[in-house]
Amino acid sequence: MDQQALRQMRGKKMASWFGILFFGLVAIIGFADGEGLMGFLGAVMTILSLAALIIIRRQINVTLTPYRPGKGYWYYRMSPRSKKIYLTAGQWILILLLLLFWWAGYFNWYMAFSALFGIYYIQAVVKRRIRLHTDIDDASLFELEELGIIEPDEPVIGLYKDFALWSEVPADAKVLVLTPDRLIVIHMTSPESGERYEIRLKEIAGLGVIASGKQGQGMIITLGLADETVIRLSLVGESYQDSPEQFFQAFLRALDRALAETGAVAEPEKAGRSHPEGTAFQDGEPRPVIRHLDLHETQPGAQEQDRQNETAEHAAPTDLEESSASPVSVPAGRRMLDF
């Protein structure tokens, strides 16, 4: 998790505390004055603010629950069509709440603006990204093959990039490639070079996810491995070509299948793609150099970061520069890497 994402999470934490205090006061005043509707709505918003605070605290403190195949994350498991239906229902609820407040005499312009902005955001941002998400195509896979990220004809069931074109790669960008038995993480240390790590799906024991980034378009995925290693992946989510939510849905399905299998796992069949003549990168286009590193042997990098826990103390820098993966302070016996 980078510093910007950490600041956003701490800002959400403060907003949650404010919501608990403010709406709790609204509930008390409403019930005390005999305004049942006002008190009820204040109590509901207080509960929602408390739930948000608990989720954010768990992410900051890296508290992961054991992952159970097929359980939890119900929204991300929905099909695109089901998500659109669910989001449409949410838009109608906002409209009905607005009418309810107007009928009860609590209508004001701030409330109207908040509800209308929520309806617009769902329609113009969330639904649009679900609709425009691009399925994996052979052209994208040929690029990965030429960069040495995947083997020729290796099956790929999920792909996410923080960018649309390899000629426009921002520093610190991430690429996630999902195969039937592995999650491949590419961390671009610069537009010209990157680092490749592999995570076996069977090694994942814990999982956490929370929205982040601009207008909540990004996502922070936290993985807990069987060897007590914790990996946190920050996905920017600013490209409509690759939706973090749709990638996470494919990831959940692959993780369910991998953890449900017992005994020896058969080698995935080759995809059998038809390779075009020539190269995926045109003459003159930059071609990044990707280094293959072992996640379990990688030493944390030299970048100093804030501790990502309640004390907000500073982590000690280190001299090692073998990897750009950034460490954070975690309980003894646990190793944590941020990408």
N, C-alpha and C positions, 0 to 999 in steps of 0.2 A: 504494500500500500504506500503510495507516494505521499508527500507532505500535503499536497492539495486535498487528496482524498481524506487524509486524517483530519485536516481542518474542517472539512465538510461534515464528517461524522461527529466531531465535537460540537459543531454548530447545531446539528440535529439534536444532539443530546441536550444542549441548553434550551432549544426550542421545546423539547419534550417536557423538561422541567417547568418551563413557563406555562405550557398547556395544562399540566397537572394543577399548578397553583391557580391559574386564571379560571379554568373551567370548574375546578373544585369550588372556588368562591362563588361562581355563577350558580352552581347547583345548590349550595347552602342558602344563598340569598333567595333563589327561586322557591325552594321548599319552605323557607321561613316566612315568605310573603304570601304563601298560598298559591303561587304560580306553578302548578304541577308540570306543565309542559316545559317551562323554562328550566325547572329543576331536573326533569328527566333528561333533556337534551344536554344539560351541563354535566350530568353524571355519565352519560354515554361518552361524551368527548373526553372526560377525565380518564375513563377506562381505556379508551383508544390511545391517549397520550402516554399512559402508564405502560401499555403493551409495547408501544414504539420505543420507550426508554429501555425496557428490558432487552429488546432485540439489539439495540445499538450498543448497550453495555456488554452484551455477550460477544459482539463483534470486536469491540475495542480490546476487551480482555482475552480474546481468543478462547472462548468457552465453546467447545464443540460437543455435540451429542453424537453417540455412535450412529452410523448410517444404517438404516434397515431397508433392504431392497423393496421398492414399490410403495414405501411409506413416506408421507410428507410431501411438501413442495407441490401441492395440488394445482396451483395456478400454472406453474411451469410445465406440468405434465399435460396440460390441455393442448388440444390440436389448435392450429391457427383459427379455424372457424369457431371453435368453442370459446376461445379467448375473445374474439370479436363480439360474440353474443353476451359474454360476461361483462365486457366493457360497455356495451350498449345499455345493459341493465343498470350499470353504475351511473351512466349519464342520465337515465330516466329517474333514478333515485335522487340525484342532485336537483333535477327539475321539480320533483314532488316536494322535496324539502324546502325549496325556495317558495313554492306555492303555500306550503304549510306555515312557514314563517310569516308570509304576507297575510294569510287568513288569521293568524293568531295576533297580528299587530306588532311583530318584532322585525318587520322588513326594514332594511336600510341599504344604502348604496354599496357599502363595503361588503355586505353579505351577498348582494347581487353580483358584484364584480368577482368575488371569490368563486361562486358557483359557476358563472359563465366562463371564467378562465379554466376551471377544471373540466368543463364540457369541451371547450376548445382544445385543450391540451390532449385529452384522450383521443379526440378525432384527428387532430392535425399531426400529432407526434407519435403516440403509442400505436394507434390503428394503422397509421401510414407506414410505420416501420415493419409491422407484421405483414402488410400487403406487399411491400417492396423488397422484402428479404429475398436474396438471390440464392437459389439452390446451388450445390456444388457442381461446377462444370469442369470439363476435361481441361480447358485452357488454364484454370487455376491450379489444377493438379500437375500439369506439365511444368508450370513454374516451380512448384515445390520439388518436383523430381530433379530439375536442372540445378536447383540450389542445394541438392543433397539432403533435403529435409525428410523426404520419404523415399522408399525404394521404388524402382520402376514397377508399375502395376500393383503397388500396395493398396489394399482397399482403404478408403477414407469415408467415414460416415458423418463427419462433422468438421466444419471449418469456420474459424473466426479470425478476422484481422482488424486491427485498429485503424487501418487505412484502406484505400481502394486500389491504389496503384503502387507497384514496387519502385517506380521512379519518384514517388512522393512519400517516402517513409519518414515520419517524424522520429526524433530520438526518443528512446524509452518505449517505443511501440511494442505491442505484443501480437504474436500469431499463435493460435491454438489449433492443433490438428488432432482430430479424434479418429482412432482406428478401433477395430473391434476389441482390442485388448490393451491399448495404450493411449495415454494423453501426451502428446508432444507439445512442449512449450518452447516457443522461440522468443527470446528477449533481444530486441534490436538495441544494442548499446550505442549505435550511431546509424545514419542512413546507409553506410557502406559495410557494416559488419553486425553480426548477431551471434547469439549463443543458443544452442539447442540442448534441451533436456528431455528425458523420457520419464514418465510416471506410469507404472503398471497399475491398471485399474484394480486388480486384486489386492494391491497394497493399501488402497484407500479405506480407512476405517471410520473417519468422521467427515462431515460436510457442513458448510454454512454458506449463506448467500445473502447479500443485501444490495439494494439499489444505491447508486452513487453517481457522481459526475454532474454535468450540466443538466438541470431540469430532471434529474433522476434517470438519465438515459443510459448511464453506465452501470457496471455491476462489479462487486467485489466477491470473488469466490474463494472460500477458505477450505483447504483440504488438510485433513489429518491422516498421516500415514501410520502404518502399523509399528514403525520403528521410532515413534514419537516425534517425527519431523512434521512441522506445520508449514504449509505453503499457502501464501496469499496472492491471488492474481487480481490485478486491477484492470478491468476492461473499460475502455473509454466510451465506446458505444455511440460515437458521433457519425458513423457511416451507416447510411440506410442499406448498403449492400450486405452488411453482416450484422444481424441482430443478436445481441448477447442472450436474449431470452430464448430464441430458437436454437442457438448452439447449446445452451444449458439443458434444453429439453432433450436434444440428442445425447448429451452427456449422461443425463439421468437414465435414459433407456440403455445405453451401453454399460453403465455401471451396474444396473440391475441384472443384466445378462451375465456380466463377468463375475459378480459376487454370488449369483445363483448356481453357477457351474461348479461341479465337484470333480475331483480327480484331474487327470491330464486333459488339457485343452488342445483341441485340434488346431493345427496351423491354418489361419484364415486363407481362403482361396484368393488367388490373384484376380485383380479386377478385369484384366484383359482389355485395357484401353487401346484405342487406335492412335498411335503416335503420328503426329504430322511431320512432314519433312521440315528440315531447318531447325530453328531454335525458338523457344518461347520468348526470348529477349531479343528484340531487334538490334541491329548494329548501332552502337553508340549508346544504348540504354545501360544505365548502371546495373551491375549484378552484384548484390551483397555477398560477402564471404561469411558463411555460417560455420562456427566452430561447434563440434560435438563434445559436450561435457557430461560427466557422470554426476547426476544429482546427489548421490550419496557420498561422493568423494570431494565434491566442490567445497572449497573454503569460502566463507562469506567475504564480500568485497570491502573496500576501504571507505565507502561512503558512510558518514556519520548521520544518524537519524535520531529523531525524538523517540523516547520510549513510548510505545503505543499501549499505555495502560493508565490507570487512574492517577498515578503520581506524576505523570508527564515529565519524568526526569530524562536526562540525555543519555543515550547509549554511548559506550566507550568506543572510539575508533580503533581500527586494527590496521596492521601493516600489510596484511595479505591482499593481493590484487589478482587472484586467479579467476575470479568471477565477479560479475556485476550484481549478482543477487544480493539484496541488502538485508542484513540481519536486524532483528528487533529483540528487545528484552522479553524473555519468556521464563516461566518457572524452571527450576533446575531439572535437568534430565531431558528437556525438550529443546529441539533445534528448529528455528523458524527462518524462512526465507520469504522475502517480498519481491514480487515481479510487477 
